[in-house]
């Protein structure tokens, strides 16, 4: 019985660490996306259509509209190899997050089944494991 309670306690601690790991990977992914992408402005003043939107009296719409050259796609500085590497990294990150989510859901249901056994000692193992996992894992989020 003591071994069962200890195993359930460890599984609950692992569950809490999985939650922190998933949050950590998400934060790092958001930080890398923010650094690699150019700032996007959605204000009409900064767009190439600002002259069209600010129609002046007495002037033609054609003279204020952007030319075909300004609407042509611009050359991207990243090569296709860099784009392929970024896409591969994004795909691997998505697969890792999916695997963590599967582990987290499976472990959560297993712990729920343990609690539903209506054994007080197993229930206390889950509660103490959750407290211990939260106490140990969540301070790590401040160091990210």
The first five atom37 places (N, CA, C, CB, O) and aatype in JSON, in Angstrom:
{
  "aatype": [20, 20, 20, 20, 20, 20, 20, 20, 20, 20, 20, 20, 20, 20, 20, 20, 20, 20, 20, 20, 20, 20, 20, 20, 20, 20, 20, 20, 20, 20, 20, 20, 20, 20, 20, 20, 20, 20, 20, 20, 20, 20, 20, 20, 20, 20, 20, 20, 20, 20, 20, 20, 20, 20, 20, 20, 20, 20, 20, 20, 20, 20, 20, 20, 20, 20, 20, 20, 20, 20, 20, 20, 20, 20, 20, 20, 20, 20, 20, 20, 20, 20, 20, 20, 20, 20, 20, 20, 20, 20, 20, 20, 20, 20, 20, 20, 20, 20, 20, 20, 20, 20, 20, 20, 20, 20, 20, 20, 20, 20, 20, 20, 20, 20, 20, 20, 20, 20, 20, 20, 20, 20, 20, 20, 20, 20, 20, 20, 20, 20, 20, 20, 20, 20, 20, 20, 20, 20, 20, 20, 20, 20, 20, 20],
  "atom_mask": [
    [1, 1, 1, 1, 1],
    [1, 1, 1, 1, 1],
    [1, 1, 1, 1, 1],
    [1, 1, 1, 1, 1],
    [1, 1, 1, 1, 1],
    [1, 1, 1, 1, 1],
    [1, 1, 1, 1, 1],
    [1, 1, 1, 1, 1],
    [1, 1, 1, 1, 1],
    [1, 1, 1, 1, 1],
    [1, 1, 1, 1, 1],
    [1, 1, 1, 1, 1],
    [1, 1, 1, 1, 1],
    [1, 1, 1, 1, 1],
    [1, 1, 1, 1, 1],
    [1, 1, 1, 1, 1],
    [1, 1, 1, 1, 1],
    [1, 1, 1, 1, 1],
    [1, 1, 1, 1, 1],
    [1, 1, 1, 1, 1],
    [1, 1, 1, 1, 1],
    [1, 1, 1, 1, 1],
    [1, 1, 1, 1, 1],
    [1, 1, 1, 1, 1],
    [1, 1, 1, 1, 1],
    [1, 1, 1, 1, 1],
    [1, 1, 1, 1, 1],
    [1, 1, 1, 1, 1],
    [1, 1, 1, 1, 1],
    [1, 1, 1, 1, 1],
    [1, 1, 1, 1, 1],
    [1, 1, 1, 1, 1],
    [1, 1, 1, 1, 1],
    [1, 1, 1, 1, 1],
    [1, 1, 1, 1, 1],
    [1, 1, 1, 1, 1],
    [1, 1, 1, 1, 1],
    [1, 1, 1, 1, 1],
    [1, 1, 1, 1, 1],
    [1, 1, 1, 1, 1],
    [1, 1, 1, 1, 1],
    [1, 1, 1, 1, 1],
    [1, 1, 1, 1, 1],
    [1, 1, 1, 1, 1],
    [1, 1, 1, 1, 1],
    [1, 1, 1, 1, 1],
    [1, 1, 1, 1, 1],
    [1, 1, 1, 1, 1],
    [1, 1, 1, 1, 1],
    [1, 1, 1, 1, 1],
    [1, 1, 1, 1, 1],
    [1, 1, 1, 1, 1],
    [1, 1, 1, 1, 1],
    [1, 1, 1, 1, 1],
    [1, 1, 1, 1, 1],
    [1, 1, 1, 1, 1],
    [1, 1, 1, 1, 1],
    [1, 1, 1, 1, 1],
    [1, 1, 1, 1, 1],
    [1, 1, 1, 1, 1],
    [1, 1, 1, 1, 1],
    [1, 1, 1, 1, 1],
    [1, 1, 1, 1, 1],
    [1, 1, 1, 1, 1],
    [1, 1, 1, 1, 1],
    [1, 1, 1, 1, 1],
    [1, 1, 1, 1, 1],
    [1, 1, 1, 1, 1],
    [1, 1, 1, 1, 1],
    [1, 1, 1, 1, 1],
    [1, 1, 1, 1, 1],
    [1, 1, 1, 1, 1],
    [1, 1, 1, 1, 1],
    [1, 1, 1, 1, 1],
    [1, 1, 1, 1, 1],
    [1, 1, 1, 1, 1],
    [1, 1, 1, 1, 1],
    [1, 1, 1, 1, 1],
    [1, 1, 1, 1, 1],
    [1, 1, 1, 1, 1],
    [1, 1, 1, 1, 1],
    [1, 1, 1, 1, 1],
    [1, 1, 1, 1, 1],
    [1, 1, 1, 1, 1],
    [1, 1, 1, 1, 1],
    [1, 1, 1, 1, 1],
    [1, 1, 1, 1, 1],
    [1, 1, 1, 1, 1],
    [1, 1, 1, 1, 1],
    [1, 1, 1, 1, 1],
    [1, 1, 1, 1, 1],
    [1, 1, 1, 1, 1],
    [1, 1, 1, 1, 1],
    [1, 1, 1, 1, 1],
    [1, 1, 1, 1, 1],
    [1, 1, 1, 1, 1],
    [1, 1, 1, 1, 1],
    [1, 1, 1, 1, 1],
    [1, 1, 1, 1, 1],
    [1, 1, 1, 1, 1],
    [1, 1, 1, 1, 1],
    [1, 1, 1, 1, 1],
    [1, 1, 1, 1, 1],
    [1, 1, 1, 1, 1],
    [1, 1, 1, 1, 1],
    [1, 1, 1, 1, 1],
    [1, 1, 1, 1, 1],
    [1, 1, 1, 1, 1],
    [1, 1, 1, 1, 1],
    [1, 1, 1, 1, 1],
    [1, 1, 1, 1, 1],
    [1, 1, 1, 1, 1],
    [1, 1, 1, 1, 1],
    [1, 1, 1, 1, 1],
    [1, 1, 1, 1, 1],
    [1, 1, 1, 1, 1],
    [1, 1, 1, 1, 1],
    [1, 1, 1, 1, 1],
    [1, 1, 1, 1, 1],
    [1, 1, 1, 1, 1],
    [1, 1, 1, 1, 1],
    [1, 1, 1, 1, 1],
    [1, 1, 1, 1, 1],
    [1, 1, 1, 1, 1],
    [1, 1, 1, 1, 1],
    [1, 1, 1, 1, 1],
    [1, 1, 1, 1, 1],
    [1, 1, 1, 1, 1],
    [1, 1, 1, 1, 1],
    [1, 1, 1, 1, 1],
    [1, 1, 1, 1, 1],
    [1, 1, 1, 1, 1],
    [1, 1, 1, 1, 1],
    [1, 1, 1, 1, 1],
    [1, 1, 1, 1, 1],
    [1, 1, 1, 1, 1],
    [1, 1, 1, 1, 1],
    [1, 1, 1, 1, 1],
    [1, 1, 1, 1, 1],
    [1, 1, 1, 1, 1],
    [1, 1, 1, 1, 1],
    [1, 1, 1, 1, 1],
    [1, 1, 1, 1, 1],
    [1, 1, 1, 1, 1]
  ],
  "atom_positions": [
    [[0.82, -1.2, 0.0], [0.0, 0.0, 0.0], [0.86, 1.26, 0.0], [-0.93, 0.0, 1.21], [0.56, 2.23, -0.7]],
    [[1.94, 1.24, 0.79], [2.83, 2.4, 0.85], [3.48, 2.63, -0.5], [3.9, 2.21, 1.95], [3.65, 3.77, -0.93]],
    [[3.86, 1.54, -1.18], [4.46, 1.67, -2.51], [3.46, 2.26, -3.5], [4.96, 0.3, -3.0], [3.83, 3.08, -4.33]],
    [[2.21, 1.86, -3.42], [1.17, 2.4, -4.3], [1.0, 3.9, -4.09], [-0.17, 1.69, -4.06], [0.9, 4.66, -5.05]],
    [[0.96, 4.31, -2.85], [0.81, 5.74, -2.54], [2.03, 6.51, -3.05], [0.63, 5.96, -1.02], [1.89, 7.61, -3.59]],
    [[3.21, 5.95, -2.89], [4.44, 6.61, -3.35], [4.47, 6.73, -4.88], [5.69, 5.83, -2.85], [4.86, 7.76, -5.4]],
    [[4.05, 5.68, -5.59], [4.01, 5.72, -7.05], [3.0, 6.76, -7.52], [3.65, 4.32, -7.63], [3.29, 7.52, -8.45]],
    [[1.84, 6.82, -6.91], [0.82, 7.81, -7.28], [1.34, 9.22, -7.0], [-0.5, 7.56, -6.51], [1.11, 10.13, -7.79]],
    [[2.04, 9.4, -5.89], [2.63, 10.69, -5.55], [3.63, 11.1, -6.63], [3.31, 10.63, -4.17], [3.62, 12.25, -7.07]],
    [[4.5, 10.19, -7.07], [5.48, 10.5, -8.1], [4.81, 10.8, -9.45], [6.47, 9.34, -8.26], [5.24, 11.7, -10.17]],
    [[3.76, 10.05, -9.78], [3.05, 10.32, -11.02], [2.42, 11.72, -11.01], [1.97, 9.27, -11.24], [2.38, 12.39, -12.03]],
    [[1.93, 12.13, -9.85], [1.34, 13.46, -9.75], [2.4, 14.55, -9.86], [0.58, 13.6, -8.43], [2.16, 15.59, -10.47]],
    [[3.56, 14.32, -9.28], [4.67, 15.27, -9.42], [5.09, 15.37, -10.88], [5.88, 14.85, -8.53], [5.35, 16.46, -11.38]],
    [[5.17, 14.24, -11.56], [5.51, 14.24, -12.99], [4.46, 15.0, -13.79], [5.65, 12.79, -13.52], [4.79, 15.73, -14.72]],
    [[3.21, 14.84, -13.43], [2.12, 15.56, -14.09], [2.32, 17.08, -13.98], [0.76, 15.16, -13.49], [2.14, 17.81, -14.95]],
    [[2.69, 17.53, -12.78], [2.93, 18.97, -12.59], [4.13, 19.44, -13.39], [3.13, 19.28, -11.1], [4.11, 20.54, -13.94]],
    [[5.18, 18.64, -13.47], [6.35, 19.01, -14.25], [6.03, 19.04, -15.74], [7.5, 18.04, -13.98], [6.58, 19.86, -16.47]],
    [[5.15, 18.16, -16.21], [4.72, 18.19, -17.61], [4.0, 19.49, -17.93], [3.82, 16.99, -17.92], [4.18, 20.06, -19.01]],
    [[3.19, 19.97, -17.0], [2.49, 21.24, -17.21], [3.5, 22.38, -17.35], [1.52, 21.53, -16.05], [3.36, 23.23, -18.23]],
    [[4.5, 22.4, -16.49], [5.51, 23.45, -16.54], [6.33, 23.35, -17.82], [6.43, 23.38, -15.31], [6.65, 24.36, -18.44]],
    [[6.67, 22.13, -18.22], [7.46, 21.93, -19.43], [6.7, 22.41, -20.66], [7.84, 20.44, -19.59], [7.29, 23.03, -21.55]],
    [[5.42, 22.14, -20.71], [4.6, 22.58, -21.84], [4.53, 24.11, -21.9], [3.19, 21.99, -21.73], [4.6, 24.69, -22.98]],
    [[4.38, 24.75, -20.75], [4.35, 26.21, -20.7], [5.7, 26.78, -21.12], [3.98, 26.71, -19.29], [5.75, 27.78, -21.84]],
    [[6.79, 26.17, -20.67], [8.14, 26.63, -21.0], [8.39, 26.57, -22.5], [9.17, 25.79, -20.27], [8.91, 27.52, -23.08]],
    [[8.02, 25.46, -23.11], [8.23, 25.33, -24.55], [7.38, 26.35, -25.3], [7.89, 23.89, -25.02], [7.84, 26.94, -26.28]],
    [[6.16, 26.58, -24.85], [5.31, 27.58, -25.48], [5.88, 28.98, -25.38], [3.94, 27.54, -24.87], [5.82, 29.75, -26.34]],
    [[6.44, 29.33, -24.23], [7.04, 30.66, -24.06], [8.27, 30.82, -24.93], [7.41, 30.9, -22.59], [8.46, 31.88, -25.54]],
    [[9.1, 29.79, -25.0], [10.3, 29.88, -25.85], [9.91, 29.99, -27.31], [11.21, 28.66, -25.63], [10.55, 30.72, -28.06]],
    [[8.89, 29.28, -27.71], [8.43, 29.35, -29.09], [7.9, 30.75, -29.4], [7.34, 28.29, -29.35], [8.19, 31.29, -30.47]],
    [[7.14, 31.33, -28.5], [6.62, 32.68, -28.72], [7.75, 33.7, -28.77], [5.62, 33.06, -27.63], [7.71, 34.64, -29.55]],
    [[8.77, 33.51, -27.93], [9.9, 34.44, -27.93], [10.67, 34.35, -29.24], [10.82, 34.15, -26.74], [11.1, 35.37, -29.77]],
    [[10.87, 33.14, -29.77], [11.59, 33.0, -31.02], [10.79, 33.54, -32.19], [11.96, 31.55, -31.27], [11.37, 34.09, -33.13]],
    [[9.47, 33.41, -32.16], [8.64, 33.95, -33.22], [8.68, 35.46, -33.19], [7.2, 33.44, -33.1], [8.75, 36.1, -34.24]],
    [[8.63, 36.06, -32.0], [8.67, 37.52, -31.89], [10.0, 38.07, -32.38], [8.41, 37.95, -30.45], [10.02, 39.14, -33.0]],
    [[11.11, 37.37, -32.12], [12.42, 37.86, -32.53], [12.63, 37.7, -34.03], [13.5, 37.13, -31.77], [13.27, 38.55, -34.65]],
    [[12.1, 36.62, -34.61], [12.38, 36.36, -36.02], [11.45, 37.1, -36.96], [12.29, 34.9, -36.28], [11.8, 37.28, -38.13]],
    [[10.31, 37.53, -36.51], [9.37, 38.18, -37.42], [9.5, 39.69, -37.33], [7.94, 37.75, -37.12], [9.85, 40.25, -36.3]],
    [[9.2, 40.32, -38.45], [9.23, 41.78, -38.48], [7.97, 42.32, -37.83], [9.37, 42.29, -39.93], [6.93, 41.65, -37.85]],
    [[8.03, 43.51, -37.27], [6.83, 44.07, -36.68], [5.78, 44.35, -37.74], [7.16, 45.35, -35.92], [6.09, 44.81, -38.84]],
    [[4.57, 44.06, -37.4], [3.45, 44.24, -38.32], [2.6, 45.39, -37.81], [2.61, 42.93, -38.46], [2.24, 45.46, -36.64]],
    [[2.3, 46.3, -38.72], [1.46, 47.43, -38.36], [0.14, 47.31, -39.08], [2.16, 48.77, -38.7], [0.1, 47.09, -40.29]],
    [[-0.94, 47.45, -38.35], [-2.25, 47.37, -38.93], [-2.92, 48.73, -39.03], [-3.1, 46.44, -38.13], [-4.1, 48.81, -39.36]],
    [[-2.19, 49.77, -38.77], [-2.78, 51.09, -38.85], [-2.84, 51.51, -40.33], [-1.97, 52.13, -38.0], [-1.92, 51.21, -41.1]],
    [[-3.89, 52.19, -40.71], [-4.01, 52.58, -42.11], [-2.94, 53.58, -42.54], [-5.37, 53.16, -42.37], [-2.62, 53.64, -43.72]],
    [[-2.39, 54.35, -41.63], [-1.38, 55.34, -41.99], [-0.09, 54.67, -42.42], [-1.12, 56.27, -40.82], [0.62, 55.23, -43.26]],
    [[0.23, 53.51, -41.89], [1.5, 52.86, -42.2], [1.39, 51.92, -43.39], [2.0, 52.1, -40.99], [2.4, 51.39, -43.84]],
    [[0.23, 51.71, -43.91], [0.08, 50.76, -45.02], [0.38, 51.43, -46.35], [-1.33, 50.17, -45.03], [0.47, 52.65, -46.44]],
    [[0.54, 50.6, -47.39], [0.8, 51.14, -48.72], [-0.45, 51.75, -49.33], [1.35, 50.05, -49.63], [-0.37, 52.43, -50.36]],
    [[-1.6, 51.53, -48.71], [-2.85, 52.08, -49.22], [-3.26, 53.37, -48.49], [-3.95, 51.05, -49.1], [-4.39, 53.81, -48.62]],
    [[-2.35, 53.95, -47.75], [-2.68, 55.15, -46.99], [-3.08, 56.3, -47.91], [-1.5, 55.57, -46.13], [-3.98, 57.08, -47.59]],
    [[-2.41, 56.38, -49.05], [-2.76, 57.48, -49.96], [-4.13, 57.28, -50.57], [-1.72, 57.6, -51.07], [-4.82, 58.25, -50.85]],
    [[-4.55, 56.03, -50.76], [-5.87, 55.77, -51.31], [-6.93, 56.05, -50.25], [-5.98, 54.32, -51.8], [-7.99, 56.58, -50.57]],
    [[-6.64, 55.7, -49.01], [-7.6, 55.88, -47.94], [-7.81, 57.35, -47.61], [-7.16, 55.12, -46.71], [-8.9, 57.76, -47.21]],
    [[-6.77, 58.12, -47.78], [-6.87, 59.56, -47.52], [-7.11, 60.28, -48.85], [-5.58, 60.11, -46.81], [-6.23, 60.95, -49.38]],
    [[-8.27, 60.13, -49.35], [-8.62, 60.73, -50.64], [-8.69, 62.25, -50.49], [-9.97, 60.17, -51.18], [-9.45, 62.78, -49.68]],
    [[-7.87, 62.93, -51.31], [-7.87, 64.38, -51.25], [-8.84, 64.92, -52.29], [-6.43, 64.95, -51.48], [-9.04, 64.32, -53.35]],
    [[-9.43, 66.05, -51.98], [-10.39, 66.66, -52.9], [-9.66, 67.19, -54.12], [-11.18, 67.78, -52.21], [-8.58, 67.77, -54.01]],
    [[-10.27, 66.98, -55.29], [-9.72, 67.53, -56.52], [-8.62, 66.7, -57.14], [-9.22, 68.88, -56.27], [-8.08, 67.1, -58.17]],
    [[-8.26, 65.58, -56.56], [-7.21, 64.78, -57.16], [-7.78, 63.44, -57.59], [-6.03, 64.58, -56.18], [-8.78, 62.96, -57.04]],
    [[-7.16, 62.87, -58.55], [-7.63, 61.61, -59.1], [-7.26, 60.44, -58.19], [-7.05, 61.39, -60.5], [-6.24, 60.48, -57.51]],
    [[-8.09, 59.41, -58.19], [-7.8, 58.22, -57.4], [-6.61, 57.48, -57.96], [-9.01, 57.3, -57.35], [-5.89, 56.81, -57.21]],
    [[-6.39, 57.58, -59.26], [-5.28, 56.86, -59.86], [-3.94, 57.45, -59.47], [-5.42, 56.86, -61.36], [-2.96, 56.71, -59.34]],
    [[-3.87, 58.74, -59.29], [-2.59, 59.34, -58.92], [-2.24, 59.04, -57.47], [-2.63, 60.84, -59.14], [-1.06, 59.04, -57.11]],
    [[-3.23, 58.77, -56.64], [-2.98, 58.48, -55.24], [-2.85, 56.98, -54.94], [-4.07, 59.07, -54.4], [-2.45, 56.6, -53.84]],
    [[-3.2, 56.14, -55.91], [-3.16, 54.7, -55.65], [-1.73, 54.18, -55.76], [-4.08, 53.95, -56.63], [-0.91, 54.76, -56.46]],
    [[-1.45, 53.11, -55.07], [-0.11, 52.54, -55.15], [0.14, 51.97, -56.54], [0.08, 51.45, -54.08], [-0.77, 51.46, -57.18]],
    [[1.37, 52.05, -56.99], [1.7, 51.55, -58.32], [1.81, 50.04, -58.32], [3.01, 52.18, -58.83], [1.8, 49.4, -57.26]],
    [[1.9, 49.48, -59.52], [2.03, 48.02, -59.62], [3.34, 47.54, -59.0], [1.95, 47.58, -61.08], [3.4, 46.44, -58.47]],
    [[4.35, 48.36, -59.07], [5.64, 47.97, -58.52], [5.56, 47.85, -57.0], [6.73, 48.99, -58.91], [6.16, 46.95, -56.42]],
    [[4.83, 48.75, -56.35], [4.74, 48.68, -54.89], [3.9, 47.5, -54.43], [4.16, 49.97, -54.34], [4.02, 47.07, -53.28]],
    [[3.04, 46.98, -55.32], [2.22, 45.83, -54.95], [2.88, 44.51, -55.3], [0.87, 45.92, -55.62], [2.39, 43.45, -54.89]],
    [[3.97, 44.54, -56.03], [4.67, 43.31, -56.41], [5.31, 42.69, -55.18], [5.73, 43.58, -57.49], [5.74, 43.4, -54.27]],
    [[5.38, 41.37, -55.13], [6.01, 40.72, -53.97], [7.48, 41.07, -53.91], [5.82, 39.2, -54.02], [8.18, 41.08, -54.92]],
    [[7.94, 41.33, -52.72], [9.34, 41.68, -52.52], [10.15, 40.42, -52.26], [9.5, 42.68, -51.37], [9.61, 39.41, -51.81]],
    [[11.44, 40.5, -52.53], [12.34, 39.38, -52.29], [12.56, 39.24, -50.79], [13.68, 39.57, -53.04], [12.81, 40.22, -50.09]],
    [[12.47, 38.03, -50.32], [12.68, 37.75, -48.9], [14.15, 37.48, -48.69], [11.81, 36.54, -48.42], [14.78, 36.83, -49.53]],
    [[14.73, 37.95, -47.61], [16.15, 37.76, -47.35], [16.47, 36.35, -46.92], [16.61, 38.72, -46.29], [17.62, 35.91, -47.04]],
    [[15.49, 35.63, -46.43], [15.73, 34.25, -46.01], [15.74, 33.35, -47.24], [14.66, 33.78, -44.99], [14.9, 33.5, -48.13]],
    [[16.67, 32.44, -47.27], [16.74, 31.51, -48.39], [15.74, 30.39, -48.19], [18.16, 30.94, -48.55], [15.13, 30.27, -47.13]],
    [[15.58, 29.59, -49.22], [14.63, 28.49, -49.11], [15.12, 27.44, -48.12], [14.4, 27.85, -50.47], [14.31, 26.76, -47.49]],
    [[16.43, 27.31, -47.98], [16.96, 26.36, -46.99], [16.63, 26.82, -45.58], [18.49, 26.2, -47.15], [16.29, 25.99, -44.72]],
    [[16.71, 28.12, -45.32], [16.35, 28.65, -44.0], [14.87, 28.47, -43.74], [16.73, 30.13, -43.9], [14.46, 28.14, -42.62]],
    [[14.06, 28.68, -44.77], [12.62, 28.51, -44.61], [12.28, 27.05, -44.35], [11.87, 29.02, -45.85], [11.41, 26.74, -43.54]],
    [[12.97, 26.15, -45.04], [12.72, 24.72, -44.83], [13.16, 24.29, -43.43], [13.45, 23.88, -45.88], [12.48, 23.49, -42.79]],
    [[14.29, 24.82, -42.96], [14.76, 24.5, -41.61], [13.8, 25.03, -40.55], [16.17, 25.06, -41.38], [13.54, 24.37, -39.55]],
    [[13.28, 26.23, -40.78], [12.32, 26.81, -39.84], [11.02, 26.01, -39.83], [12.04, 28.27, -40.2], [10.44, 25.78, -38.77]],
    [[10.57, 25.59, -41.01], [9.35, 24.78, -41.08], [9.55, 23.44, -40.39], [8.93, 24.58, -42.53], [8.65, 22.94, -39.72]],
    [[10.72, 22.85, -40.57], [11.01, 21.56, -39.93], [11.06, 21.71, -38.41], [12.35, 20.98, -40.45], [10.55, 20.87, -37.68]],
    [[11.69, 22.8, -37.96], [11.76, 23.05, -36.52], [10.37, 23.29, -35.95], [12.67, 24.25, -36.23], [10.05, 22.81, -34.86]],
    [[9.55, 24.02, -36.67], [8.18, 24.27, -36.23], [7.39, 22.97, -36.16], [7.49, 25.28, -37.16], [6.62, 22.76, -35.22]],
    [[7.57, 22.11, -37.15], [6.87, 20.83, -37.18], [7.31, 19.95, -36.01], [7.11, 20.11, -38.51], [6.47, 19.32, -35.36]],
    [[8.63, 19.89, -35.75], [9.14, 19.09, -34.63], [8.64, 19.63, -33.29], [10.67, 19.06, -34.64], [8.31, 18.86, -32.39]],
    [[8.59, 20.94, -33.17], [8.08, 21.56, -31.94], [6.61, 21.21, -31.75], [8.27, 23.08, -31.97], [6.18, 20.92, -30.63]],
    [[5.84, 21.25, -32.83], [4.42, 20.9, -32.74], [4.26, 19.43, -32.34], [3.72, 21.17, -34.09], [3.39, 19.09, -31.53]],
    [[5.09, 18.55, -32.89], [5.03, 17.13, -32.53], [5.4, 16.92, -31.06], [5.98, 16.3, -33.42], [4.78, 16.11, -30.38]],
    [[6.4, 17.66, -30.58], [6.79, 17.55, -29.17], [5.66, 18.03, -28.26], [8.06, 18.37, -28.9], [5.35, 17.37, -27.26]],
    [[5.05, 19.16, -28.59], [3.94, 19.66, -27.78], [2.75, 18.7, -27.81], [3.5, 21.03, -28.28], [2.05, 18.55, -26.81]],
    [[2.53, 18.05, -28.95], [1.45, 17.07, -29.04], [1.74, 15.87, -28.14], [1.26, 16.61, -30.5], [0.85, 15.38, -27.45]],
    [[2.99, 15.39, -28.16], [3.36, 14.26, -27.32], [3.23, 14.61, -25.84], [4.8, 13.81, -27.63], [2.76, 13.8, -25.04]],
    [[3.65, 15.82, -25.46], [3.51, 16.25, -24.07], [2.03, 16.31, -23.69], [4.19, 17.63, -23.85], [1.66, 15.92, -22.58]],
    [[1.19, 16.81, -24.59], [-0.23, 16.9, -24.31], [-0.84, 15.51, -24.13], [-0.95, 17.65, -25.43], [-1.66, 15.3, -23.24]],
    [[-0.44, 14.56, -24.97], [-0.94, 13.19, -24.85], [-0.54, 12.6, -23.5], [-0.41, 12.3, -26.0], [-1.35, 11.99, -22.81]],
    [[0.73, 12.79, -23.12], [1.19, 12.31, -21.81], [0.42, 12.95, -20.67], [2.69, 12.58, -21.65], [0.03, 12.29, -19.7]],
    [[0.2, 14.25, -20.8], [-0.49, 14.98, -19.73], [-1.93, 14.51, -19.58], [-0.45, 16.48, -20.01], [-2.4, 14.32, -18.46]],
    [[-2.63, 14.34, -20.69], [-4.02, 13.89, -20.62], [-4.11, 12.46, -20.09], [-4.69, 13.99, -22.02], [-4.95, 12.15, -19.25]],
    [[-3.23, 11.59, -20.59], [-3.24, 10.19, -20.14], [-2.94, 10.1, -18.65], [-2.22, 9.37, -20.94], [-3.61, 9.38, -17.91]],
    [[-1.92, 10.82, -18.22], [-1.56, 10.8, -16.8], [-2.67, 11.4, -15.95], [-0.26, 11.56, -16.57], [-2.94, 10.92, -14.84]],
    [[-3.32, 12.44, -16.45], [-4.43, 13.05, -15.71], [-5.58, 12.07, -15.52], [-4.93, 14.29, -16.43], [-6.16, 11.99, -14.44]],
    [[-5.92, 11.33, -16.58], [-7.0, 10.35, -16.44], [-6.6, 9.2, -15.52], [-7.39, 9.81, -17.82], [-7.43, 8.68, -14.78]],
    [[-5.33, 8.8, -15.58], [-4.88, 7.74, -14.67], [-4.98, 8.19, -13.21], [-3.43, 7.33, -14.99], [-5.4, 7.42, -12.34]],
    [[-4.59, 9.43, -12.96], [-4.69, 9.95, -11.6], [-6.15, 10.1, -11.17], [-3.98, 11.3, -11.5], [-6.48, 9.88, -10.0]],
    [[-7.01, 10.46, -12.1], [-8.43, 10.54, -11.77], [-8.97, 9.16, -11.41], [-9.22, 11.13, -12.96], [-9.75, 9.02, -10.47]],
    [[-8.55, 8.15, -12.15], [-8.98, 6.79, -11.82], [-8.47, 6.35, -10.45], [-8.51, 5.82, -12.9], [-9.15, 5.63, -9.72]],
    [[-7.25, 6.78, -10.12], [-6.71, 6.45, -8.79], [-7.57, 7.09, -7.7], [-5.24, 6.94, -8.67], [-7.88, 6.46, -6.69]],
    [[-7.95, 8.34, -7.92], [-8.79, 9.02, -6.92], [-10.15, 8.36, -6.84], [-8.93, 10.51, -7.26], [-10.74, 8.27, -5.77]],
    [[-10.67, 7.9, -7.99], [-12.0, 7.29, -8.01], [-12.01, 5.89, -7.4], [-12.5, 7.22, -9.44], [-13.06, 5.25, -7.33]],
    [[-10.86, 5.42, -6.95], [-10.85, 4.14, -6.23], [-11.41, 4.31, -4.81], [-9.42, 3.56, -6.17], [-11.65, 3.33, -4.12]],
    [[-11.6, 5.54, -4.4], [-12.14, 5.9, -3.08], [-11.27, 5.37, -1.94], [-13.56, 5.36, -2.93], [-11.76, 5.05, -0.86]],
    [[-9.98, 5.3, -2.21], [-9.02, 4.94, -1.16], [-8.45, 6.24, -0.61], [-7.89, 3.99, -1.71], [-7.91, 7.05, -1.36]],
    [[-8.56, 6.43, 0.68], [-8.12, 7.69, 1.3], [-6.64, 7.89, 1.12], [-8.48, 7.72, 2.79], [-6.19, 9.01, 0.87]],
    [[-5.85, 6.84, 1.25], [-4.4, 6.97, 1.16], [-3.95, 7.32, -0.27], [-3.72, 5.68, 1.62], [-3.04, 8.13, -0.46]],
    [[-4.59, 6.72, -1.25], [-4.28, 7.06, -2.64], [-4.69, 8.51, -2.92], [-5.01, 6.09, -3.63], [-3.95, 9.24, -3.58]],
    [[-5.85, 8.91, -2.43], [-6.3, 10.28, -2.6], [-5.3, 11.26, -1.98], [-7.7, 10.48, -1.97], [-4.96, 12.27, -2.58]],
    [[-4.82, 10.95, -0.77], [-3.83, 11.82, -0.13], [-2.52, 11.82, -0.91], [-3.57, 11.36, 1.32], [-1.84, 12.85, -0.96]],
    [[-2.16, 10.7, -1.52], [-0.96, 10.66, -2.36], [-1.08, 11.57, -3.56], [-0.7, 9.24, -2.83], [-0.12, 12.25, -3.93]],
    [[-2.27, 11.6, -4.17], [-2.49, 12.49, -5.31], [-2.44, 13.95, -4.87], [-3.85, 12.19, -5.99], [-1.81, 14.78, -5.53]],
    [[-3.08, 14.27, -3.77], [-3.1, 15.64, -3.28], [-1.7, 16.1, -2.88], [-4.07, 15.78, -2.09], [-1.27, 17.19, -3.26]],
    [[-0.98, 15.28, -2.13], [0.37, 15.66, -1.71], [1.33, 15.72, -2.9], [0.9, 14.66, -0.67], [2.22, 16.57, -2.93]],
    [[1.15, 14.83, -3.88], [1.97, 14.89, -5.08], [1.72, 16.15, -5.88], [1.72, 13.69, -5.94], [2.65, 16.73, -6.44]],
    [[0.47, 16.58, -5.93], [0.15, 17.82, -6.63], [0.75, 19.02, -5.92], [-1.36, 17.98, -6.74], [1.29, 19.93, -6.56]],
    [[0.66, 19.03, -4.59], [1.25, 20.12, -3.81], [2.76, 20.14, -3.98], [0.88, 19.98, -2.31], [3.35, 21.2, -4.21]],
    [[3.39, 18.99, -3.88], [4.84, 18.9, -4.0], [5.29, 19.26, -5.42], [5.33, 17.48, -3.63], [6.28, 19.98, -5.59]],
    [[4.57, 18.78, -6.43], [4.93, 19.1, -7.81], [4.78, 20.58, -8.1], [4.08, 18.31, -8.77], [5.64, 21.17, -8.77]],
    [[3.72, 21.19, -7.62], [3.53, 22.62, -7.81], [4.62, 23.4, -7.1], [2.14, 23.06, -7.31], [5.16, 24.36, -7.64]],
    [[4.94, 22.98, -5.88], [5.96, 23.67, -5.08], [7.33, 23.59, -5.75], [6.03, 23.06, -3.67], [8.09, 24.55, -5.71]],
    [[7.64, 22.47, -6.37], [8.95, 22.3, -7.0], [9.01, 22.83, -8.43], [9.33, 20.84, -7.0], [10.03, 23.38, -8.83]],
    [[7.94, 22.69, -9.18], [8.0, 22.97, -10.61], [7.71, 24.43, -10.97], [7.04, 22.09, -11.33], [8.41, 25.0, -11.8]],
    [[6.73, 25.03, -10.38], [6.32, 26.35, -10.83], [7.29, 27.48, -10.53], [5.02, 26.68, -10.23], [7.26, 28.48, -11.24]],
    [[8.16, 27.4, -9.52], [9.2, 28.43, -9.41], [10.17, 28.43, -10.58], [9.97, 28.24, -8.13], [10.85, 29.43, -10.83]],
    [[10.24, 27.31, -11.32], [11.1, 27.26, -12.49], [10.62, 28.19, -13.6], [11.19, 25.84, -13.01], [11.42, 28.62, -14.44]],
    [[9.34, 28.5, -13.61], [8.8, 29.41, -14.63], [9.36, 30.82, -14.51], [7.28, 29.45, -14.54], [9.43, 31.54, -15.5]],
    [[9.76, 31.22, -13.33], [10.3, 32.56, -13.14], [11.7, 32.7, -13.74], [10.34, 32.9, -11.65], [12.17, 33.81, -13.99]],
    [[12.37, 31.57, -13.96], [13.75, 31.61, -14.48], [13.8, 31.49, -16.0], [14.57, 30.51, -13.86], [14.88, 31.34, -16.57]],
    [[12.65, 31.55, -16.64], [12.6, 31.41, -18.11], [12.66, 32.79, -18.73], [11.32, 30.66, -18.57], [12.64, 32.91, -19.95]]
  ]
}
